[in-house]
Amino acid sequence: MNTDEVWQAIDTQRIRVADLLEKLTDDEWRTPSLCDGWTVRDVAAHLTMQQTGLGGALRMAARSPGGMKRIIHRSACLRAATPTEQMITEIRGMVGSRKHNAGVTCRETLIDILVHGLDVAIPLDRPLETPADAAAVAADRVWSVVLPFFGYPFFPRKRLRGLRLTASDVDWAVGEGAPVDGPMDAILLLLTGRPAAMPRLSGEGACALRARLPSAQEP
């Protein structure tokens, strides 16, 4: 995907996520997401904060000292006090804009909307279309990052060493070793440490994976 296509994929997924959020009950908004310690509401709040400039990021850090994970979590929890309809409106309002958080690229923005959309949809057993081609671009970016990078410390090359990951719905594969096969969105979840991917993965390497993954994943 070129840059224009990545932004188009981001816009499309933002619309899908906003449409999903509009359908949720109050109880569903309070449901734990796939992220440890985060509710669906917290994740939605985080998704409203994908255009934070340098000044805003510095203010967030000043309010929540203690490392990037704490800054991200605390900021989302504070933002979660925003009225539901306003959060949905703000996610929709980003469609068509190419602004992204300070220090990242459009590919990190794509990772965020795809993965966090599934963080919301899966525990609610709600459908959320996640295109394989967009998930492949996001997965390429996650796989390529070898150092902690603004909240993306997944280290998939280390965690998934000795495994060959192959998508079943798009031409995509990485790694060497025991095979792990499945749809691209499940592999993206695996790369970002989400154990919820496991039921959709197969191959002799999938069994070994169950012992490697934590019970839940931080954003």
Residue pairs with C-beta under 8 A, 6 or more apart in sequence:
1 9
1 133
1 134
1 137
3 106
6 106
6 107
6 110
6 134
6 137
7 98
7 106
9 110
9 131
9 133
9 134
9 137
10 106
10 109
10 110
10 113
11 95
11 96
12 131
13 110
13 113
13 114
13 117
13 130
13 134
14 47
14 91
14 92
14 94
14 95
14 113
15 92
15 95
16 117
16 128
16 129
17 47
17 91
17 113
17 116
17 117
17 120
17 128
18 88
18 91
18 92
20 117
20 120
20 121
20 126
20 128
21 44
21 84
21 87
21 88
21 91
21 120
22 88
23 126
24 40
24 124
24 126
28 40
28 124
29 39
29 40
29 41
29 44
29 84
30 39
30 40
30 41
31 39
31 40
31 123
31 124
32 38
32 39
32 40
32 123
33 39
33 40
33 42
33 43
33 119
33 120
33 123
34 118
34 119
34 122
34 123
34 189
34 194
34 196
34 216
34 217
35 42
35 43
35 119
35 216
35 217
35 218
35 219
36 214
36 215
36 216
36 217
36 218
37 73
37 218
38 46
38 73
38 76
38 119
38 219
39 80
40 120
40 123
40 124
41 80
41 84
42 73
42 76
42 77
42 80
43 76
43 116
43 119
43 120
43 219
44 80
44 87
44 88
44 91
44 120
45 76
45 77
45 79
45 80
45 82
45 87
46 72
46 75
46 76
46 79
46 112
46 116
46 219
47 87
47 91
47 112
47 113
47 116
48 79
48 82
48 87
48 90
48 91
49 75
49 76
49 79
49 101
50 94
50 100
50 101
50 109
50 112
50 113
51 94
51 97
51 99
51 100
51 101
52 60
52 101
52 102
53 102
54 102
54 103
56 102
57 101
57 102
57 103
60 71
60 74
60 75
61 71
63 74
63 75
63 78
64 70
64 71
64 73
64 74
64 75
65 71
68 148
68 150
68 151
69 151
69 218
69 219
72 151
72 219
73 218
73 219
76 219
79 87
82 90
98 106
100 106
100 108
100 109
101 108
101 109
101 150
103 150
104 149
104 150
107 137
107 138
107 141
108 141
108 149
108 150
108 152
110 134
110 137
110 138
110 141
111 138
111 141
111 142
111 152
111 192
114 130
114 134
114 135
114 138
114 185
114 188
115 138
115 188
115 189
115 192
115 194
116 219
117 128
117 130
118 128
118 130
118 185
118 189
118 194
118 196
119 194
119 219
120 126
120 128
121 127
121 128
122 196
123 196
130 184
130 185
130 188
132 167
132 169
132 170
132 183
132 184
132 185
133 170
135 170
135 184
135 185
135 187
135 188
136 167
136 170
136 172
136 184
138 188
139 172
139 174
139 184
139 187
139 188
139 191
140 172
142 152
142 154
142 156
142 188
142 191
142 192
143 156
143 157
143 174
143 191
145 152
145 154
146 155
146 157
151 219
154 191
154 192
154 193
156 190
156 191
156 192
157 175
159 193
159 212
160 175
160 180
160 190
160 191
160 209
160 212
161 175
161 177
162 175
162 176
162 177
162 178
162 205
162 208
163 175
163 177
163 178
163 179
163 180
163 205
163 208
163 209
164 173
164 174
164 175
164 176
164 177
164 178
164 179
164 180
164 205
165 173
165 174
165 175
165 180
165 181
165 187
165 190
165 191
166 172
166 173
166 179
166 180
166 181
167 173
167 181
167 182
167 183
167 184
167 187
168 181
168 182
168 183
168 184
169 183
169 184
170 184
172 184
172 187
177 205
178 203
178 204
178 205
178 208
179 203
179 204
179 205
180 187
180 190
180 201
180 202
180 203
180 205
180 206
180 209
181 201
181 202
181 203
182 190
182 197
182 200
182 201
182 202
183 200
186 197
186 200
186 201
187 197
187 201
189 196
189 197
190 197
190 198
190 201
190 209
192 217
193 213
193 214
193 217
194 217
195 213
195 214
195 215
195 216
195 217
198 206
198 209
198 210
198 213
201 209
